[in-house]
């Protein structure tokens, strides 16, 4: 079977889908568009195939992936359960990248320094990007991971973030859901984030806001 084409600006986001993570989720969407790339989520893909098949398809078609392992604590709801989806998807990605190193690069994000050595000691020697659980931290580390000479400053990225955040309630009402990760909501967030990026920094057209969408160079 031939390999799927790789989208050179596509970034697969492997993140927790919960209410507590929503601000960081928005920060990832906004920051990725500010840097001229596109975020992809499994929740945004059409079709009825099971989630694991969607994950594998996205990993194979995206040039990059971000794996946020900052939510390793037990869930509050009983029975208290750790989150295994993100480590599972990271493992699939590492295998794919090892077999196809020119097609995919992956990055780890964490909120606390040195915790990764304890939670996933097999990755010792891999330096995660530490966002400290803040919007500014996510935006700053995105600038560090995807280096661009024309990258907007954090202040401009925060303006774009606040613009998108101000429209969240209207988007949710229009979509008839409270789920910020729903496919339709994600698509509208991407549209707003792309529009804000173009307004902020004169980003050249060519990105598709309908897509779910080491150090990377432009």
Number of C-alpha atoms within 10 A of each C-alpha: 3 4 7 11 11 16 17 15 18 24 26 24 25 24 21 20 14 11 12 10 15 15 15 19 21 24 26 21 26 31 31 25 28 31 23 22 21 29 25 24 21 22 16 19 17 10 7 8 9 8 12 14 12 19 19 15 13 27 30 22 19 25 21 27 22 22 21 23 26 21 17 18 11 12 12 9 7 7 8 10 12 12 15 11 14 19 16 12 18 22 12 15 24 16 12 17 19 12 11 12 11 9 19 22 22 18 17 20 22 22 20 15 13 13 15 23 14 10 12 11 11 10 13 12 9 13 16 22 22 20 22 15 16 15 18 19 18 25 26 18 17 22 21 14 15 17 15 14 7 10 16 17 13 15 11 15 25 18 13 26 26 13 15 24 17 11 13 17 13 10 19 17 11 11 16 11 14 14 16 21 22 17 19 20 22 26 19 19 24 27 20 22 26 28 19 23 25 17 12 15 17 11 18 9 9 7 17 13 20 17 17 24 28 12 12 12 8 13
